[in-house]
Amino acid sequence: MKRQIMGREVVVAVTDGKLDFGTWEQIFYGEFDVKRKKRVLVKIIGE
């Protein structure tokens, strides 16, 4: 249930090689279940 509320994806703009967060934006990770193998998928779109 928590994972459905929190979501499991994030989209972040990159400007001049840095993450371009808004004033109140940040990324955090929460573990709500047992420890499992994790993977990160990075998809680059644009110029």
N, CA, C and O of each residue as an XYZ file, in Angstrom:
188
protein
N       0.824     -1.186      0.000
C       0.000      0.000      0.000
C       0.874      1.257      0.000
O       0.601      2.202     -0.741
N       1.922      1.270      0.829
C       2.785      2.453      0.890
C       3.449      2.721     -0.445
O       3.576      3.872     -0.863
N       3.878      1.646     -1.122
C       4.550      1.826     -2.405
C       3.595      2.413     -3.440
O       4.022      3.198     -4.287
N       2.338      2.060     -3.394
C       1.368      2.618     -4.319
C       1.165      4.105     -4.066
O       1.019      4.880     -5.011
N       1.156      4.504     -2.818
C       0.971      5.921     -2.471
C       2.220      6.728     -2.827
O       2.119      7.809     -3.406
N       3.391      6.203     -2.482
C       4.640      6.930     -2.688
C       5.105      6.895     -4.139
O       5.792      7.812     -4.588
N       4.744      5.859     -4.868
C       5.221      5.710     -6.237
C       6.615      5.102     -6.244
O       7.256      4.969     -5.202
N       7.075      4.734     -7.442
C       8.403      4.119     -7.507
C       9.241      4.687     -8.627
O      10.278      4.120     -8.972
N       8.816      5.791     -9.201
C       9.554      6.428    -10.280
C       9.713      7.916     -9.993
O       8.918      8.525     -9.278
N      10.753      8.471    -10.567
C      10.956      9.908    -10.448
C      11.525     10.415    -11.778
O      12.356      9.753    -12.400
N      11.075     11.576    -12.195
C      11.587     12.221    -13.400
C      12.220     13.539    -12.970
O      11.575     14.370    -12.332
N      13.477     13.718    -13.321
C      14.201     14.921    -12.905
C      14.899     15.521    -14.119
O      15.562     14.813    -14.876
N      14.747     16.810    -14.297
C      15.448     17.506    -15.372
C      16.914     17.705    -14.984
O      17.243     17.860    -13.808
N      17.782     17.698    -15.990
C      19.202     17.965    -15.780
C      19.558     19.196    -16.607
O      19.322     19.233    -17.815
N      20.125     20.198    -15.950
C      20.523     21.431    -16.606
C      21.989     21.693    -16.327
O      22.407     21.720    -15.170
N      22.763     21.885    -17.362
C      24.207     22.122    -17.234
C      24.894     21.025    -16.409
O      25.798     21.308    -15.622
N      24.458     19.774    -16.596
C      25.089     18.638    -15.922
C      24.704     18.445    -14.468
O      25.303     17.613    -13.787
N      23.712     19.196    -13.964
C      23.288     19.072    -12.566
C      21.790     18.801    -12.502
O      21.028     19.242    -13.362
N      21.378     18.062    -11.457
C      19.950     17.831    -11.262
C      19.262     19.163    -11.027
O      19.718     19.973    -10.220
N      18.169     19.385    -11.730
C      17.480     20.676    -11.692
C      16.205     20.551    -10.857
O      15.108     20.395    -11.392
N      16.376     20.623     -9.534
C      15.245     20.518     -8.620
C      14.579     21.869     -8.437
O      15.225     22.913     -8.530
N      13.261     21.836     -8.172
C      12.551     23.045     -7.783
C      12.863     23.352     -6.325
O      13.620     22.632     -5.675
N      12.283     24.407     -5.830
C      12.550     24.870     -4.463
C      12.298     23.787     -3.417
O      13.104     23.629     -2.500
N      11.210     23.044     -3.528
C      10.831     22.071     -2.508
C      11.023     20.625     -2.965
O      10.516     19.710     -2.317
N      11.735     20.402     -4.054
C      11.907     19.051     -4.572
C      13.170     18.393     -4.059
O      14.193     19.053     -3.877
N      13.100     17.087     -3.824
C      14.255     16.281     -3.474
C      13.913     14.821     -3.749
O      12.744     14.476     -3.927
N      14.912     13.981     -3.783
C      14.705     12.554     -3.981
C      15.097     11.843     -2.695
O      16.153     12.119     -2.126
N      14.251     10.931     -2.236
C      14.609     10.116     -1.086
C      14.154      8.690     -1.340
O      13.281      8.448     -2.173
N      14.740      7.760     -0.629
C      14.433      6.344     -0.788
C      13.896      5.799      0.517
O      14.490      6.010      1.574
N      12.781      5.103      0.451
C      12.211      4.491      1.646
C      12.088      2.991      1.463
O      11.582      2.526      0.442
N      12.541      2.243      2.434
C      12.459      0.773      2.408
C      11.285      0.366      3.274
O      11.357      0.485      4.497
N      10.195     -0.116      2.666
C       8.991     -0.478      3.409
C       8.814     -1.981      3.551
O       7.860     -2.435      4.183
N       9.711     -2.749      2.978
C       9.578     -4.195      2.961
C      10.930     -4.793      3.336
O      11.812     -4.076      3.809
N      11.101     -6.076      3.135
C      12.394     -6.699      3.401
C      13.420     -6.222      2.378
O      13.056     -5.770      1.292
N      14.694     -6.323      2.724
C      15.750     -5.905      1.800
C      15.765     -6.842      0.598
O      15.754     -8.064      0.750
N      15.790     -6.262     -0.587
C      15.849     -7.014     -1.833
C      16.872     -6.366     -2.743
O      17.307     -5.242     -2.495
N      17.256     -7.069     -3.796
C      18.163     -6.479     -4.771
C      17.484     -5.283     -5.411
O      16.286     -5.316     -5.690
N      18.237     -4.243     -5.641
C      17.712     -3.015     -6.251
C      18.357     -2.808     -7.611
O      19.446     -3.317     -7.874
N      17.692     -2.074     -8.461
C      18.297     -1.671     -9.728
C      17.836     -0.263    -10.056
O      16.746      0.161     -9.672
N      18.676      0.439    -10.765
C      18.375      1.807    -11.163
C      18.387      1.852    -12.678
O      19.316      1.353    -13.313
N      17.367      2.444    -13.254
C      17.280      2.608    -14.696
C      17.327      4.097    -14.982
O      16.494      4.859    -14.490
N      18.301      4.510    -15.777
C      18.430      5.911    -16.150
C      18.132      6.023    -17.636
O      18.765      5.360    -18.458
N      17.164      6.867    -17.974
C      16.790      7.063    -19.365
C      17.032      8.525    -19.705
O      16.477      9.421    -19.069
N      17.858      8.756    -20.707
C      18.200     10.124    -21.109
C      17.401     10.472    -22.360
O      17.468      9.778    -23.375
N      16.648     11.557    -22.265
C      15.823     12.019    -23.375
C      16.202     13.459    -23.678
O      16.259     14.282    -22.765
N      16.455     13.772    -24.908
C      16.746     15.153    -25.276
C      18.086     15.295    -25.949
O      18.629     14.343    -26.509
N      18.605     16.487    -25.885
C      19.847     16.813    -26.589
C      21.065     16.372    -25.828
O      22.188     16.574    -26.290
